[in-house]
Amino acid sequence: MSHQVVGHVIQQLLTDENLRLRFALDPDETIAELICGGVELTAEEIEVFVRTDARLWFWSPALVGHRLH
């Protein structure tokens, strides 16, 4: 799948508190909801998101600096 789609999911996880909390509690269900909503991820991309430590998505400006790219 495209880097653009993966980047969009990452941006959503970093900026959407509700999505981030749902993902932390149930990553499988949250990814399934995104896919049902039209997000096209490969099996490998899904596996990477699901296996990622959910604490990663709870960033703060103190941890990543003032800019998010």
C-alpha positions in Angstrom: 0.0 0.0 0.0 1.1 3.6 -0.3 3.2 5.4 2.2 0.5 8.1 2.0 -2.1 5.8 3.5 0.3 4.6 6.3 1.2 8.2 7.0 -2.4 9.1 7.3 -3.1 6.4 9.8 0.0 7.5 11.8 -1.2 11.1 11.7 -4.6 10.1 12.9 -3.2 8.0 15.8 -1.0 11.0 16.9 -3.7 13.6 16.6 -7.1 11.9 17.3 -7.3 11.2 21.1 -10.4 9.1 20.8 -8.9 6.9 18.1 -5.6 6.7 20.1 -7.5 5.5 23.2 -9.5 3.0 21.3 -6.4 1.7 19.6 -4.6 1.4 22.9 -7.4 -0.7 24.4 -8.1 -2.8 21.3 -5.8 -2.4 18.3 -7.3 -5.2 16.3 -10.8 -3.8 16.5 -9.6 -0.2 15.8 -7.7 -1.3 12.7 -10.7 -3.3 11.5 -12.9 -0.1 11.9 -10.4 1.9 9.9 -10.4 -0.7 7.1 -14.2 -0.9 7.1 -14.1 2.9 6.8 -12.1 2.6 3.6 -8.5 2.7 4.7 -6.6 0.2 2.6 -3.7 -1.5 4.4 -1.8 -4.6 3.5 -1.6 -7.6 5.9 2.0 -6.6 6.7 1.0 -3.0 7.5 -1.8 -4.2 9.7 0.6 -6.5 11.6 3.0 -3.7 12.2 0.3 -1.4 13.6 -1.1 -4.1 15.8 2.3 -5.1 17.1 3.4 -1.6 17.8 3.6 -0.6 21.5 0.5 1.6 21.9 2.6 4.0 24.2 4.2 5.2 21.0 1.0 7.1 20.0 0.8 9.0 23.3 3.4 11.6 22.3 3.8 15.0 23.7 5.7 18.1 22.5 8.2 17.5 25.3 9.0 14.1 23.8 9.1 15.0 20.1 9.9 18.7 20.0 7.7 21.5 18.8 7.2 20.3 15.3 5.6 17.1 14.0 6.4 16.2 10.4 
